[in-house]
Amino acid sequence: MQLEVGTILEGKVTGITKFGAFVELPEGKTGMVHISEVAPTFVKEIRDYVTENQMVKVKVLSISDDGKVSLSMKKAVPPPPRDNGPAARHFAPRSSGPRPSGPRPAGRPGNYEWQASKKPEASSFEEMMSRFKQTSDEKMSDLKRCIDSKRGGFTKHGGSSK
């Protein structure tokens, strides 16, 4: 059987290294599955996914001029079908709107939303600019207050006046 790019085959894992697994293909040919092609998720330890003598399904990604065969395990199996119907949209995570309360990531002072919520009301440009300036001033004063509290209220010269 002639190997061709795109062919899906079954082979036996003959060796495992830090960077990938060697797979024996039909007719005694050998190819390598790079660690990034083992699973659709990040793989830190390849031995968590494959063992020697295990039969695996692989897809031929490329064949170099010198005969090296590059394989993929994650591309050999089709991805699970996605349902884009109304029920799927109902349970899809929201990408906008208010953020959940709770601990905030480090480095963000204050306890307020950094992204403005989208309101469907129609406004004139002047009203929108006025609201923007007001929220910007509030955020700046909160930020200054937070920075001043971290400095401890000391002056530049260590608290002494001359």
DAZI-V485957 format. One record per residue. N is the residue number from 0. RES is the residue in one small letter. PHI is phi in radians with two decimals (none if undefined). PSI is psi in degrees with one decimal (* if undefined). OMEGA is omega in radians with two decimals (* if undefined). Layout:
<<N RES PHI PSI OMEGA> <N RES PHI PSI OMEGA>>
This chain:
<<0 m none 129.9 -3.14> <1 q -1.48 130.0 3.09> <2 l -1.31 136.2 3.09> <3 e -2.34 147.4 3.10> <4 v -1.07 132.9 3.14> <5 g 1.71 -12.5 -3.14> <6 t -1.25 138.6 3.07> <7 i -1.83 125.5 -3.07> <8 l -2.26 170.4 3.00> <9 e -2.03 136.6 -3.12> <10 g -2.54 173.5 -3.10> <11 k -1.92 131.8 3.11> <12 v -1.21 120.8 -3.10> <13 t -1.87 -18.5 -3.14> <14 g -2.81 149.7 -3.14> <15 i -2.26 132.2 3.06> <16 t -2.16 -179.7 3.10> <17 k -1.13 -30.0 -3.03> <18 f -1.77 -3.4 3.14> <19 g 2.95 -171.9 -3.12> <20 a -2.25 139.8 3.08> <21 f -1.65 133.2 -3.07> <22 v -2.16 128.8 3.08> <23 e -1.47 122.7 -3.10> <24 l -1.70 170.0 3.09> <25 p -0.95 153.0 -3.13> <26 e 1.15 22.3 3.02> <27 g 1.37 3.0 3.11> <28 k -1.33 153.4 -3.14> <29 t -2.18 140.1 3.08> <30 g -2.29 168.8 -3.14> <31 m -2.12 135.6 3.03> <32 v -1.76 112.9 3.10> <33 h -1.16 151.2 -3.09> <34 i -0.98 -31.0 3.14> <35 s -1.29 -11.4 -3.12> <36 e -1.89 11.6 -3.11> <37 v -1.40 -45.1 -3.06> <38 a -2.50 159.2 -3.14> <39 p -1.27 -3.1 3.10> <40 t -1.96 172.5 3.11> <41 f -1.16 131.5 -3.13> <42 v -1.95 112.1 3.11> <43 k -1.54 -44.2 -3.13> <44 e -2.13 111.5 -3.05> <45 i -1.11 -29.1 -3.12> <46 r -1.20 -11.7 3.04> <47 d -1.31 -15.0 -3.06> <48 y -1.98 -32.3 -3.12> <49 v -2.38 155.2 3.06> <50 t -2.26 158.8 3.12> <51 e -1.13 146.4 -3.11> <52 n 1.25 5.3 3.10> <53 q -1.35 139.8 3.06> <54 m -1.50 127.9 -3.11> <55 v -2.29 153.6 3.07> <56 k -1.67 129.9 -3.10> <57 v -2.32 155.9 3.07> <58 k -2.03 136.2 3.12> <59 v -1.34 116.7 3.13> <60 l -1.54 -44.0 -3.14> <61 s -2.79 159.5 3.05> <62 i -2.29 116.0 -3.09> <63 s -1.33 169.6 -3.13> <64 d -1.08 -31.7 -3.13> <65 d -1.55 9.1 3.02> <66 g 1.64 2.5 3.12> <67 k -1.28 131.9 -3.09> <68 v -1.86 121.6 3.11> <69 s -1.70 128.1 -3.05> <70 l -2.12 162.6 3.06> <71 s -2.41 131.0 3.03> <72 m -1.52 -37.3 -3.06> <73 k -1.24 -25.8 3.12> <74 k -1.57 -4.1 3.14> <75 a -1.42 -21.8 3.13> <76 v -1.91 136.1 -3.13> <77 p -1.20 146.9 3.10> <78 p -1.17 153.3 3.12> <79 p -1.10 143.1 -3.11> <80 p -1.15 141.7 3.10> <81 r -1.76 130.1 3.10> <82 d -1.63 115.8 -3.14> <83 n -1.77 22.9 3.14> <84 g -1.33 -178.3 -3.10> <85 p -1.07 -35.0 3.14> <86 a -1.16 -37.0 3.13> <87 a -1.15 -38.5 3.12> <88 r -1.19 -32.6 -3.14> <89 h -1.12 -37.7 -3.08> <90 f -1.70 3.1 -3.14> <91 a -1.23 144.5 3.13> <92 p -1.16 144.9 -3.14> <93 r -1.39 139.4 -3.12> <94 s -1.80 -9.6 3.12> <95 s -2.39 174.7 3.14> <96 g 1.79 -175.2 -3.07> <97 p -1.13 144.0 3.12> <98 r -1.51 152.5 -3.14> <99 p -1.17 146.8 3.10> <100 s -1.33 163.8 -3.11> <101 g 2.35 -168.8 -3.10> <102 p -1.12 137.4 3.14> <103 r -1.63 155.5 3.06> <104 p -1.08 148.1 -3.14> <105 a -1.09 147.5 3.09> <106 g 1.62 1.2 3.11> <107 r -2.03 100.5 -3.10> <108 p -1.25 156.7 3.08> <109 g 1.46 169.3 -3.12> <110 n -2.19 61.3 -3.12> <111 y -2.45 166.6 -3.12> <112 e -1.33 135.8 3.11> <113 w -1.54 -18.2 3.13> <114 q -1.98 131.8 -3.13> <115 a -1.22 141.4 3.09> <116 s -1.33 147.8 -3.10> <117 k -1.51 121.9 3.13> <118 k -1.95 136.1 -3.07> <119 p -1.33 2.1 -3.07> <120 e -1.26 144.5 3.12> <121 a -1.54 132.1 -3.12> <122 s -2.36 158.5 3.05> <123 s -1.40 164.5 -3.14> <124 f -1.05 -40.8 -3.12> <125 e -1.10 -40.9 3.11> <126 e -1.14 -42.7 3.13> <127 m -1.13 -41.0 3.12> <128 m -1.14 -39.9 3.12> <129 s -1.10 -45.1 3.10> <130 r -1.10 -40.9 3.12> <131 f -1.06 -47.2 -3.13> <132 k -1.09 -39.2 -3.14> <133 q -1.13 -48.4 -3.14> <134 t -1.17 -35.2 3.11> <135 s -1.12 -44.2 3.11> <136 d -1.09 -41.0 3.12> <137 e -1.10 -44.1 -3.14> <138 k -1.14 -40.5 3.13> <139 m -1.13 -42.1 3.13> <140 s -1.16 -38.5 3.07> <141 d -1.10 -41.3 3.13> <142 l -1.14 -45.2 3.11> <143 k -1.08 -42.2 3.14> <144 r -1.08 -41.7 3.14> <145 c -1.15 -44.2 -3.14> <146 i -1.13 -42.5 3.13> <147 d -1.11 -37.0 3.14> <148 s -1.20 -31.4 3.11> <149 k -1.28 -28.2 3.11> <150 r -1.35 -17.1 3.13> <151 g 1.45 9.7 3.08> <152 g 1.36 9.5 3.13> <153 f -1.36 155.0 3.07> <154 t -1.53 176.1 -3.12> <155 k -1.10 -33.7 -3.03> <156 h -1.66 24.0 3.08> <157 g 1.35 19.7 3.03> <158 g 1.61 -2.9 -3.14> <159 s -1.68 143.8 3.11> <160 s -2.08 143.3 -3.10> <161 k -2.08 * *>>
